[in-house]
């Protein structure tokens, strides 16, 4: 991939990516789109006809839900997705994971995804998780993440160390990943990068049998060097794993090499008079965002998630919350329907007890909640003819977005790093053009929901 020598990027798609959750997928789209590279994110496997409509785009993504799925599910569902990505002709294929590396051997296994992809794609597998723009930093293979303006090692992070599904007890990503794959994992550290020895160290790691190479990213210099290593080393295509830091690194290198001009400033979203939001997140970040929104006129409407163990009871609960949301709109307030107000909300314990008593698999119940929130949002947006909506929660977003009748997104304005405001594309004219943001639990400042309604500066 010696693109630097020609001083021009090749024609056609540059990056084809598959996200292991919907919100993370939109972060990769954002990194490319706001760099001036048109990017589309499909919310399911596109038909050849639909794909042809976006064939001139430089980034093509497919959002998925593998982060909440078992290795057995991945074995069935990921091979055809990887085959489709490989058929697009992009020099970089990216399996996009969360920037906090949410994963475990039994659920959301990044290692299993790597093993599956390695059957199709040859060559080394770069691993890029750090992204300074998102407050994610990797040093000597260890990941650090910001929370409330303070940096934490991942295994001491106030949210990720206590994540309800994939608690992180190891900040060394190589050691964490080694629990999920038997492939040998190497490292190119930031000190070697800054001393100009990255190529030699990478060659040595590969000669020693490493198949996955973790690349430190701490700052603009190491971000750019990471992009160079991936772009210039090949093979074509190169299969990569990581956060939106992968796209950020490529963009940084392309600009440094004169292959891509600096992007023009992008305006923030314009305000709208009314908006509807749903949240299935239990993150303390989202907790503060819900509280902030409620203080500024949003109608915070609680959804009793424990009722999801019974389909009939949950449908009634969805109907009740949807009517409450419509009532709020009729009173001039913006509805924000949420299943929990943070990790310490008593509803979280009540939900877990209900699931344990029911004997139903928690994955089934979580899927039901996400889909229910999507149906609720669909009803509210359609009935009130709203122009804009927000779905909060990484796992929730995937199931909820699929209920809206939209099949693709393109980024239109920055809202929060990792969560752009998007334009929805849909066969249904009533849905085509809806503005929507998909927000992960760790994403955004306290005023996120308010900014989504009131607009934001560039």
PyMOL commands that set and color helices and strands:
alter all, ss='L'
color gray80, all
select helices_A, chain A and resi 3-6+22-33+48-53+66-68+71-87+110-118+132-134+154-156+160-162+173-178+190-194+198-207+220-233+245-256+284-295+305-309+311-330+346-358+362-384+394-401+448-454
alter helices_A, ss='H'
color red, helices_A
select strands_A, chain A and resi 15-19+39-42+59-63+92-96+125-128+136-139+142-147+150-153+185-188+212-215+238-242+276-279+299-302+335-338+388-392+408-416+419-425+435-439
alter strands_A, ss='S'
color yellow, strands_A
deselect
rebuild
show_as cartoon
